[in-house]
Amino acid sequence: MSHQEIEIEFKNILTFEEFTALCSSFQVHSEDFFSQENHYFDTEKFELKECGCALRIRKKGNTYTLTLKQPANEGLLETHQSITEDEKAGMFDEGLGLIPGVIADILKDELGIEASNIRYFGSLKTNRVEIPYKGGLLVLDESHYLQTSDFEMEYEVSNYQEGQQFFYDLLREHHIPIRETKNKIARFYDVKVCRLNE
């Protein structure tokens, strides 16, 4: 099973103090958080990263979803493909060529990347809480990867202009500076590349 959707979200890195203050403001408790794992893939030359794309497997509960993110006019085009635990394990060991489907086709036909060149680079674990907020979804994330941790606020919306205004208003209301924030996979790869060059 596969499907596509446009993802429009705004994000801002937070300090630990800002993160805990937002949790307090929205009356979030530790039991409200749930965990999810992202496993990231690219070629050895980071060809997906170079063209602004990202490839991950997300484990949520007992299900696995393979997702390809590609730049779109507004937000990102996400292509999702459900996979089995055995298929997931095969990607860790031998590459995406073992899993035929819409994402392997897009890699080859649109990006010129052979599925057999995809390699596993590592995982990121997130403790997340989701809060309905002004017609969108406010997300508070605590992420751990490559002996690194960070905190982040995301706001997922269907309308770009309206969502951006609500997001900036929320930051101002809580005295949080707007920070240029890369997505999780970009932050993961920044640390990964730095470690590879050490």
N, CA, C and O of each residue as an XYZ file, in Angstrom:
792
protein
N       0.837     -1.187      0.000
C       0.000      0.000      0.000
C       0.881      1.250      0.000
O       1.865      1.323      0.736
N       0.517      2.238     -0.838
C       1.292      3.481     -0.887
C       0.344      4.651     -1.121
O      -0.755      4.475     -1.646
N       0.774      5.836     -0.730
C       0.019      7.046     -1.035
C       0.947      8.250     -0.972
O       2.055      8.169     -0.441
N       0.473      9.381     -1.529
C       1.250     10.612     -1.532
C       0.453     11.728     -0.878
O      -0.778     11.731     -0.907
N       1.181     12.685     -0.282
C       0.541     13.848      0.311
C       1.548     14.993      0.352
O       2.759     14.777      0.360
N       1.017     16.217      0.379
C       1.869     17.398      0.573
C       1.928     17.695      2.058
O       0.897     17.806      2.722
N       3.145     17.825      2.577
C       3.338     18.158      3.988
C       3.737     19.622      4.088
O       4.740     20.042      3.510
N       2.946     20.398      4.826
C       3.289     21.797      5.113
C       3.488     21.895      6.618
O       2.551     21.696      7.391
N       4.705     22.200      7.024
C       4.964     22.332      8.456
C       6.019     23.403      8.695
O       6.891     23.644      7.862
N       5.914     24.028      9.844
C       6.882     25.016     10.291
C       7.575     24.442     11.513
O       6.965     23.719     12.300
N       8.847     24.764     11.670
C       9.599     24.153     12.767
C      10.565     25.159     13.367
O      11.025     26.086     12.701
N      10.854     24.954     14.629
C      11.772     25.829     15.344
C      12.480     25.019     16.427
O      11.837     24.378     17.258
N      13.805     25.057     16.407
C      14.587     24.421     17.468
C      14.332     25.164     18.777
O      14.207     26.388     18.797
N      14.259     24.408     19.862
C      13.999     24.982     21.179
C      15.141     24.658     22.134
O      15.835     23.653     21.975
N      15.324     25.520     23.122
C      16.177     25.148     24.243
C      15.368     24.223     25.155
O      14.148     24.128     25.027
N      16.045     23.553     26.063
C      15.342     22.691     27.011
C      14.346     23.504     27.836
O      13.239     23.043     28.116
N      14.748     24.719     28.224
C      13.880     25.573     29.037
C      12.631     25.984     28.264
O      11.535     25.996     28.826
N      12.782     26.323     26.971
C      11.629     26.687     26.142
C      10.706     25.489     25.949
O       9.483     25.626     25.977
N      11.297     24.322     25.754
C      10.528     23.092     25.570
C       9.669     22.797     26.805
O       8.477     22.516     26.686
N      10.280     22.863     27.979
C       9.535     22.565     29.212
C       8.488     23.642     29.493
O       7.424     23.343     30.035
N       8.783     24.896     29.127
C       7.801     25.965     29.325
C       6.581     25.756     28.427
O       5.451     25.979     28.861
N       6.798     25.336     27.192
C       5.675     25.048     26.290
C       4.861     23.862     26.801
O       3.631     23.884     26.759
N       5.550     22.827     27.284
C       4.845     21.680     27.862
C       3.964     22.110     29.016
O       2.836     21.638     29.154
N       4.476     23.004     29.845
C       3.714     23.498     30.981
C       2.525     24.335     30.516
O       1.420     24.200     31.042
N       2.756     25.202     29.526
C       1.705     26.077     29.027
C       0.538     25.292     28.422
O      -0.626     25.658     28.586
N       0.875     24.203     27.719
C      -0.165     23.384     27.089
C      -0.595     22.202     27.972
O      -1.302     21.299     27.526
N      -0.151     22.235     29.232
C      -0.543     21.225     30.226
C      -0.244     19.800     29.733
O      -1.075     18.896     29.830
N       0.965     19.640     29.205
C       1.421     18.336     28.731
C       2.084     17.593     29.891
O       2.867     18.174     30.642
N       1.767     16.317     30.031
C       2.363     15.481     31.067
C       3.216     14.395     30.427
O       3.057     14.090     29.245
N       4.114     13.817     31.201
C       5.047     12.826     30.651
C       4.315     11.662     29.997
O       4.805     11.106     29.014
N       3.151     11.283     30.524
C       2.422     10.143     29.946
C       1.751     10.491     28.613
O       1.248      9.603     27.925
N       1.741     11.786     28.243
C       1.159     12.195     26.956
C       2.113     11.933     25.785
O       1.691     11.925     24.629
N       3.385     11.722     26.084
C       4.373     11.506     25.017
C       4.332     10.070     24.513
O       4.037      9.146     25.272
N       4.626      9.887     23.238
C       4.828      8.557     22.675
C       6.143      8.556     21.905
O       6.646      9.611     21.519
N       6.692      7.379     21.686
C       7.998      7.260     21.026
C       7.837      6.764     19.604
O       6.953      5.960     19.307
N       8.706      7.255     18.726
C       8.780      6.726     17.370
C      10.241      6.739     16.932
O      11.037      7.564     17.378
N      10.567      5.811     16.054
C      11.936      5.695     15.557
C      11.968      5.959     14.065
O      11.148      5.430     13.314
N      12.918      6.779     13.636
C      13.185      7.001     12.218
C      14.532      6.381     11.879
O      15.516      6.575     12.592
N      14.564      5.631     10.778
C      15.808      5.048     10.276
C      16.095      5.679      8.921
O      15.240      5.660      8.036
N      17.306      6.247      8.749
C      17.607      7.068      7.590
C      18.513      6.369      6.584
O      19.400      5.594      6.939
N      18.254      6.676      5.306
C      18.949      6.039      4.199
C      19.374      7.084      3.169
O      18.714      8.110      3.002
N      20.482      6.809      2.482
C      20.940      7.638      1.367
C      21.961      6.810      0.604
O      22.241      5.671      0.977
N      22.518      7.371     -0.460
C      23.635      6.702     -1.127
C      24.920      7.086     -0.404
O      24.922      8.005      0.415
N      25.998      6.395     -0.702
C      27.278      6.709     -0.064
C      27.737      8.124     -0.381
O      28.505      8.711      0.382
N      27.272      8.684     -1.506
C      27.642     10.058     -1.898
C      26.583     11.076     -1.481
O      26.644     12.235     -1.890
N      25.613     10.651     -0.669
C      24.547     11.527     -0.178
C      23.791     12.200     -1.331
O      23.522     13.400     -1.284
N      23.453     11.426     -2.360
C      22.764     11.980     -3.524
C      21.362     12.476     -3.201
O      20.925     13.478     -3.765
N      20.645     11.797     -2.306
C      19.321     12.270     -1.906
C      19.416     13.596     -1.174
O      18.659     14.525     -1.457
N      20.342     13.682     -0.237
C      20.555     14.924      0.515
C      20.876     16.071     -0.428
O      20.384     17.183     -0.238
N      21.699     15.814     -1.449
C      22.125     16.856     -2.383
C      20.951     17.427     -3.184
O      20.972     18.599     -3.561
N      19.927     16.608     -3.445
C      18.789     17.120     -4.223
C      17.610     17.493     -3.327
O      16.481     17.631     -3.798
N      17.880     17.654     -2.029
C      16.853     18.119     -1.099
C      15.828     17.075     -0.724
O      14.756     17.404     -0.217
N      16.152     15.807     -0.972
C      15.233     14.714     -0.668
C      15.675     13.971      0.592
O      16.795     14.145      1.073
N      14.790     13.155      1.105
C      15.100     12.350      2.291
C      14.343     11.039      2.199
O      13.229     10.973      1.680
N      14.981      9.994      2.721
C      14.375      8.658      2.712
C      14.489      8.067      4.108
O      15.571      8.028      4.694
N      13.358      7.606      4.632
C      13.366      7.057      5.985
C      12.382      5.906      6.101
O      11.441      5.776      5.319
N      12.633      5.079      7.102
C      11.627      4.143      7.599
C      11.239      4.636      8.983
O      12.101      4.903      9.820
N       9.939      4.754      9.220
C       9.458      5.137     10.549
C       8.737      3.952     11.170
O       7.845      3.349     10.573
N       9.159      3.638     12.396
C       8.442      2.634     13.185
C       7.533      3.366     14.150
O       7.985      4.175     14.960
N       6.253      3.073     14.056
C       5.273      3.671     14.955
C       4.387      2.536     15.432
O       3.631      1.956     14.652
N       4.481      2.224     16.704
C       3.796      1.045     17.214
C       4.428     -0.202     16.626
O       5.636     -0.404     16.752
N       3.629     -1.036     15.989
C       4.155     -2.253     15.372
C       4.170     -2.169     13.850
O       4.293     -3.189     13.172
N       4.045     -0.951     13.305
C       4.004     -0.799     11.855
C       5.251     -0.070     11.348
O       5.872      0.708     12.072
N       5.600     -0.339     10.093
C       6.754      0.290      9.451
C       6.299      0.972      8.161
O       5.589      0.378      7.349
N       6.720      2.229      7.984
C       6.382      2.973      6.776
C       7.655      3.535      6.166
O       8.432      4.213      6.837
N       7.863      3.244      4.883
C       8.969      3.804      4.109
C       8.473      5.094      3.486
O       7.442      5.094      2.813
N       9.189      6.202      3.696
C       8.752      7.505      3.196
C       9.875      8.190      2.441
O      11.008      8.272      2.915
N       9.532      8.685      1.241
C      10.436      9.528      0.456
C       9.881     10.937      0.489
O       8.718     11.156      0.152
N      10.716     11.912      0.899
C      10.317     13.318      0.910
C      11.037     14.036     -0.224
O      12.253     13.917     -0.373
N      10.265     14.792     -1.032
C      10.825     15.552     -2.144
C      10.337     16.997     -2.064
O       9.211     17.237     -1.629
N      11.163     17.967     -2.475
C      10.719     19.360     -2.450
C       9.480     19.565     -3.317
O       9.353     18.965     -4.384
N       8.564     20.423     -2.846
C       7.373     20.801     -3.605
C       7.271     22.322     -3.596
O       8.040     22.989     -2.903
N       6.329     22.878     -4.359
C       6.181     24.337     -4.415
C       5.935     24.919     -3.032
O       6.526     25.934     -2.662
N       5.066     24.277     -2.275
C       4.839     24.644     -0.877
C       4.981     23.377     -0.056
O       4.199     22.442     -0.221
N       5.964     23.333      0.824
C       6.164     22.163      1.670
C       6.920     21.060      0.953
O       7.778     21.319      0.109
N       6.586     19.829      1.304
C       7.269     18.653      0.772
C       6.248     17.662      0.243
O       5.172     17.494      0.815
N       6.599     17.003     -0.862
C       5.795     15.894     -1.361
C       6.289     14.634     -0.669
O       7.456     14.262     -0.795
N       5.396     13.983      0.060
C       5.753     12.757      0.760
C       5.091     11.569      0.067
O       3.885     11.570     -0.180
N       5.899     10.558     -0.241
C       5.382      9.302     -0.773
C       5.594      8.231      0.285
O       6.719      8.002      0.729
N       4.518      7.580      0.685
C       4.564      6.578      1.758
C       4.315      5.186      1.195
O       3.487      5.002      0.302
N       5.030      4.222      1.722
C       4.859      2.821      1.326
C       4.945      1.946      2.570
O       5.962      1.947      3.264
N       3.890      1.208      2.850
C       3.906      0.291      3.999
C       4.831     -0.877      3.700
O       4.809     -1.423      2.597
N       5.643     -1.264      4.677
C       6.558     -2.385      4.498
C       6.472     -3.314      5.705
O       5.993     -2.932      6.773
N       6.940     -4.526      5.513
C       6.923     -5.512      6.595
C       8.215     -5.409      7.404
O       9.172     -4.751      6.995
N       8.220     -6.063      8.541
C       9.436     -6.077      9.369
C      10.581     -6.774      8.641
O      11.734     -6.363      8.768
N      10.273     -7.830      7.876
C      11.310     -8.527      7.109
C      11.893     -7.621      6.024
O      13.104     -7.621      5.800
N      11.036     -6.848      5.349
C      11.524     -5.921      4.324
C      12.402     -4.845      4.948
O      13.431     -4.462      4.392
N      11.974     -4.362      6.121
C      12.779     -3.372      6.847
C      14.158     -3.927      7.174
O      15.168     -3.253      6.971
N      14.201     -5.151      7.679
C      15.479     -5.778      8.026
C      16.348     -5.951      6.786
O      17.566     -5.785      6.855
N      15.734     -6.283      5.654
C      16.490     -6.428      4.415
C      17.125     -5.136      3.965
O      18.233     -5.147      3.429
N      16.443     -4.012      4.170
C      17.020     -2.718      3.799
C      18.234     -2.390      4.654
O      19.196     -1.796      4.166
N      18.195     -2.770      5.919
C      19.341     -2.514      6.777
C      20.566     -3.273      6.272
O      21.691     -2.780      6.354
N      20.335     -4.467      5.754
C      21.455     -5.332      5.389
C      21.911     -5.162      3.943
O      23.110     -5.137      3.666
N      20.953     -5.045      3.022
C      21.326     -5.189      1.620
C      20.847     -4.090      0.691
O      21.171     -4.119     -0.496
N      20.091     -3.125      1.181
C      19.681     -2.034      0.308
C      18.253     -2.157     -0.178
O      17.618     -3.206     -0.070
N      17.773     -1.052     -0.715
C      16.372     -0.919     -1.085
C      15.979     -1.799     -2.263
O      14.789     -2.030     -2.476
N      16.946     -2.298     -3.036
C      16.627     -3.102     -4.203
C      15.764     -4.302     -3.875
O      15.105     -4.847     -4.760
N      15.755     -4.724     -2.620
C      14.937     -5.867     -2.215
C      13.460     -5.503     -2.127
O      12.618     -6.399     -2.058
N      13.121     -4.219     -2.129
C      11.745     -3.793     -1.921
C      11.230     -3.064     -3.155
O      11.400     -1.849     -3.263
N      10.602     -3.780     -4.089
C      10.023     -3.095     -5.244
C       8.837     -2.256     -4.797
O       8.237     -2.512     -3.753
N       8.510     -1.260     -5.592
C       7.364     -0.429     -5.242
C       7.521      0.976     -5.763
O       8.461      1.291     -6.493
N       6.573      1.823     -5.369
C       6.505      3.171     -5.925
C       7.749      3.991     -5.583
O       8.190      4.794     -6.406
N       8.323      3.813     -4.399
C       9.480      4.635     -4.008
C      10.718      4.233     -4.796
O      11.475      5.099     -5.234
N      10.937      2.947     -4.981
C      12.065      2.511     -5.812
C      11.905      3.037     -7.236
O      12.890      3.408     -7.875
N      10.666      3.071     -7.738
C      10.411      3.579     -9.093
C      10.723      5.072     -9.187
O      11.329      5.518    -10.162
N      10.314      5.844     -8.182
C      10.586      7.291     -8.185
C      12.088      7.540     -8.126
O      12.607      8.392     -8.848
N      12.795      6.792     -7.260
C      14.245      6.954     -7.157
C      14.907      6.789     -8.523
O      15.773      7.578     -8.903
N      14.497      5.773     -9.244
C      15.131      5.487    -10.539
C      14.651      6.429    -11.634
O      15.464      7.001    -12.361
N      13.322      6.596    -11.759
C      12.759      7.320    -12.895
C      12.884      8.834    -12.766
O      13.126      9.516    -13.763
N      12.725      9.372    -11.561
C      12.744     10.826    -11.374
C      14.088     11.347    -10.894
O      14.475     12.465    -11.231
N      14.807     10.545    -10.105
C      16.047     11.033     -9.495
C      17.295     10.372    -10.075
O      18.412     10.805     -9.792
N      17.117      9.341    -10.875
C      18.260      8.667    -11.482
C      19.126      7.923    -10.482
O      20.330      7.772    -10.688
N      18.518      7.459     -9.399
C      19.258      6.758     -8.348
C      18.823      5.300     -8.327
O      17.639      5.003     -8.167
N      19.763      4.409     -8.487
C      19.455      2.984     -8.440
C      19.163      2.564     -6.997
O      19.904      2.905     -6.076
N      18.080      1.826     -6.823
C      17.695      1.391     -5.481
C      18.790      0.589     -4.801
O      18.922      0.621     -3.578
N      19.572     -0.129     -5.591
C      20.630     -0.965     -5.010
C      21.756     -0.140     -4.398
O      22.584     -0.675     -3.661
N      21.798      1.182     -4.703
C      22.851      2.046     -4.146
C      22.480      2.656     -2.800
O      23.300      3.334     -2.182
N      21.255      2.423     -2.340
C      20.799      2.991     -1.071
C      21.435      2.234      0.092
O      21.504      1.005      0.091
N      21.899      2.999      1.086
C      22.546      2.420      2.263
C      21.900      2.964      3.533
O      21.368      4.074      3.551
N      21.958      2.169      4.583
C      21.434      2.572      5.890
C      22.487      3.375      6.639
O      23.652      2.982      6.696
N      22.065      4.529      7.225
C      23.024      5.394      7.910
C      22.815      5.502      9.416
O      23.730      5.915     10.128
N      21.649      5.146      9.914
C      21.462      5.220     11.354
C      20.039      5.598     11.713
O      19.179      5.755     10.847
N      19.808      5.740     13.020
C      18.442      5.963     13.486
C      18.357      7.166     14.419
O      19.346      7.601     15.007
N      17.144      7.682     14.530
C      16.828      8.804     15.411
C      15.561      8.425     16.161
O      14.570      8.020     15.553
N      15.593      8.556     17.476
C      14.423      8.241     18.292
C      13.827      9.531     18.834
O      14.542     10.389     19.353
N      12.525      9.658     18.709
C      11.828     10.869     19.133
C      10.757     10.542     20.163
O       9.964      9.617     19.988
N      10.750     11.319     21.240
C       9.627     11.331     22.182
C       8.751     12.512     21.790
O       9.218     13.652     21.788
N       7.491     12.258     21.460
C       6.644     13.268     20.810
C       5.312     13.402     21.526
O       4.757     12.433     22.043
N       4.809     14.652     21.541
C       3.436     14.902     21.960
C       2.782     15.739     20.863
O       3.402     16.647     20.309
N       1.517     15.421     20.556
C       0.772     16.117     19.510
C      -0.418     16.832     20.130
O      -1.170     16.250     20.911
N      -0.583     18.135     19.761
C      -1.606     18.979     20.371
C      -2.391     19.677     19.257
O      -1.804     20.443     18.493
N      -3.707     19.432     19.143
C      -4.496     20.206     18.169
C      -4.389     21.697     18.502
O      -4.538     22.089     19.659
N      -4.125     22.536     17.470
C      -3.917     23.962     17.729
C      -4.343     24.774     16.510
O      -3.708     24.696     15.458
N      -5.410     25.549     16.647
C      -5.892     26.485     15.627
C      -5.986     25.841     14.245
O      -5.475     26.378     13.262
N      -6.636     24.699     14.187
C      -6.869     24.047     12.906
C      -5.706     23.234     12.378
O      -5.816     22.606     11.325
N      -4.588     23.235     13.097
C      -3.423     22.450     12.697
C      -3.016     21.510     13.817
O      -3.789     21.251     14.740
N      -1.791     21.002     13.725
C      -1.288     20.080     14.745
C       0.054     20.597     15.250
O       1.031     20.660     14.503
N       0.087     20.964     16.523
C       1.318     21.408     17.167
C       2.023     20.180     17.740
O       1.413     19.368     18.435
N       3.312     20.058     17.440
C       4.089     18.889     17.843
C       5.304     19.347     18.638
O       6.035     20.237     18.205
N       5.515     18.744     19.790
C       6.715     18.992     20.586
C       7.537     17.716     20.595
O       7.047     16.652     20.974
N       8.801     17.831     20.170
C       9.670     16.667     19.993
C      10.947     16.780     20.809
O      11.575     17.838     20.865
N      11.318     15.682     21.433
C      12.637     15.512     22.046
C      13.306     14.367     21.287
O      12.845     13.228     21.346
N      14.400     14.672     20.569
C      15.021     13.680     19.691
C      16.424     13.314     20.161
O      17.170     14.149     20.673
N      16.760     12.030     19.970
C      18.075     11.513     20.350
C      18.676     10.759     19.168
O      18.038      9.870     18.603
N      19.924     11.121     18.790
C      20.579     10.492     17.642
C      22.087     10.727     17.723
O      22.536     11.813     18.089
N      22.856      9.707     17.380
C      24.319      9.819     17.277
C      24.927     10.519     18.498
O      25.753     11.420     18.351
N      24.518     10.105     19.697
C      24.980     10.685     20.957
C      24.676     12.192     21.049
O      25.406     12.938     21.702
N      23.600     12.626     20.393
C      23.172     14.023     20.389
C      21.693     14.079     20.757
O      20.942     13.148     20.467
N      21.275     15.171     21.395
C      19.854     15.375     21.686
C      19.463     16.785     21.279
O      20.279     17.704     21.350
N      18.204     16.961     20.847
C      17.701     18.312     20.620
C      16.197     18.358     20.876
O      15.536     17.328     21.007
N      15.673     19.590     20.942
C      14.258     19.827     21.225
C      13.705     20.717     20.112
O      14.397     21.595     19.597
N      12.443     20.471     19.755
C      11.905     21.124     18.569
C      10.394     21.268     18.688
O       9.712     20.435     19.286
N       9.891     22.356     18.098
C       8.461     22.557     17.942
C       8.141     22.527     16.458
O       8.808     23.192     15.666
N       7.111     21.753     16.069
C       6.644     21.735     14.691
C       5.166     22.101     14.681
O       4.436     21.844     15.639
N       4.744     22.708     13.573
C       3.325     23.035     13.405
C       2.914     22.585     12.015
O       3.371     23.143     11.017
N       2.051     21.574     11.947
C       1.615     20.990     10.681
C       0.251     21.571     10.318
O      -0.683     21.554     11.119
N       0.159     22.090      9.083
C      -1.053     22.806      8.664
C      -1.409     22.440      7.229
O      -0.637     21.785      6.528
N      -2.597     22.879      6.804
C      -3.002     22.693      5.414
C      -2.893     23.994      4.620
O      -2.800     23.959      3.393
N      -2.902     25.138      5.302
C      -2.801     26.440      4.643
C      -1.491     27.113      5.047
O      -1.273     27.392      6.226
N      -0.627     27.373      4.081
C       0.724     27.869      4.372
C       0.692     29.237      5.057
O       1.285     29.410      6.122
N      -0.003     30.216      4.448
C       0.043     31.584      4.977
C      -0.570     31.674      6.372
O       0.004     32.284      7.274
N      -1.728     31.066      6.537
C      -2.409     31.102      7.833
C      -1.580     30.381      8.895
O      -1.435     30.866     10.016
N      -1.041     29.219      8.530
C      -0.232     28.443      9.466
C       1.022     29.183      9.889
O       1.408     29.149     11.058
N       1.653     29.849      8.941
C       2.871     30.607      9.255
C       2.571     31.718     10.264
O       3.343     31.946     11.195
N       1.446     32.405     10.070
C       1.080     33.483     10.985
C       0.824     32.949     12.392
O       1.319     33.513     13.367
N       0.052     31.863     12.504
C      -0.221     31.263     13.815
C       1.076     30.818     14.491
O       1.246     30.978     15.700
N       1.986     30.259     13.694
C       3.258     29.751     14.230
C       4.101     30.894     14.787
O       4.606     30.811     15.906
N       4.254     31.966     13.999
C       5.056     33.105     14.459
C       4.410     33.788     15.666
O       5.105     34.238     16.577
N       3.083     33.859     15.666
C       2.388     34.448     16.819
C       2.657     33.633     18.084
O       2.868     34.192     19.160
N       2.647     32.312     17.944
C       2.898     31.445     19.104
C       4.320     31.625     19.629
O       4.532     31.673     20.841
N       5.294     31.727     18.724
C       6.677     31.958     19.149
C       6.792     33.287     19.904
O       7.424     33.359     20.958
N       6.170     34.343     19.349
C       6.238     35.656     20.005
C       5.589     35.618     21.386
O       6.111     36.172     22.353
N       4.440     34.953     21.452
C       3.700     34.869     22.716
C       4.539     34.221     23.812
O       4.407     34.568     24.986
N       5.394     33.290     23.436
C       6.221     32.573     24.413
C       7.668     33.080     24.429
O       8.542     32.453     25.028
N       7.916     34.217     23.770
C       9.236     34.867     23.782
C      10.328     33.917     23.296
O      11.423     33.866     23.857
N      10.008     33.168     22.244
C      10.969     32.234     21.647
C      11.471     32.841     20.334
O      10.662     33.119     19.449
N      12.768     33.051     20.186
C      13.277     33.614     18.937
C      13.086     32.662     17.763
O      13.170     31.443     17.915
N      12.826     33.243     16.577
C      12.741     32.435     15.357
C      14.150     31.974     15.012
O      15.058     32.793     14.868
N      14.331     30.668     14.880
C      15.644     30.112     14.558
C      15.548     29.325     13.259
O      14.625     28.533     13.068
N      16.500     29.547     12.377
C      16.546     28.732     11.165
C      16.735     27.279     11.589
O      17.712     26.945     12.259
N      15.806     26.424     11.200
C      15.782     25.054     11.711
C      15.738     24.059     10.561
O      14.795     24.049      9.770
N      16.753     23.235     10.480
C      16.757     22.163      9.493
C      15.843     21.038      9.969
O      15.566     20.919     11.162
N      15.375     20.212      9.028
C      14.560     19.082      9.439
C      15.426     18.023     10.113
O      16.654     18.106     10.099
N      14.774     17.035     10.697
C      15.502     16.046     11.500
C      16.561     15.308     10.694
O      17.679     15.107     11.170
N      16.218     14.907      9.483
C      17.185     14.128      8.709
C      18.399     14.980      8.350
O      19.518     14.469      8.309
N      18.193     16.274      8.087
C      19.320     17.158      7.782
C      20.205     17.334      9.015
O      21.430     17.351      8.899
N      19.596     17.465     10.188
C      20.386     17.586     11.412
C      21.150     16.292     11.673
O      22.318     16.311     12.061
N      20.467     15.165     11.453
C      21.113     13.861     11.609
C      22.338     13.762     10.693
O      23.418     13.369     11.135
N      22.163     14.123      9.405
C      23.271     13.995      8.451
C      24.394     14.982      8.733
O      25.560     14.665      8.494
N      24.073     16.175      9.237
C      25.131     17.124      9.614
C      26.058     16.495     10.647
O      27.281     16.588     10.542
N      25.450     15.848     11.655
C      26.260     15.191     12.693
C      26.989     13.987     12.110
O      28.158     13.757     12.419
N      26.297     13.212     11.261
C      26.889     12.022     10.661
C      28.105     12.366      9.812
O      29.151     11.727      9.928
N      27.965     13.385      8.954
C      29.076     13.809      8.093
C      30.234     14.317      8.925
O      31.395     14.031      8.635
N      29.907     15.081      9.970
C      30.958     15.588     10.868
C      31.721     14.435     11.504
O      32.947     14.478     11.602
N      30.996     13.399     11.938
C      31.664     12.230     12.552
C      32.516     11.470     11.535
O      33.600     10.988     11.866
N      32.027     11.365     10.301
C      32.775     10.663      9.260
C      34.074     11.379      8.923
O      35.054     10.752      8.522
N      34.072     12.710      9.092
C      35.258     13.514      8.754
C      36.214     13.698      9.905
O      37.264     14.322      9.748
N      35.860     13.154     11.083
C      36.739     13.310     12.244
C      37.989     12.460     12.097
O      38.846     12.463     12.980
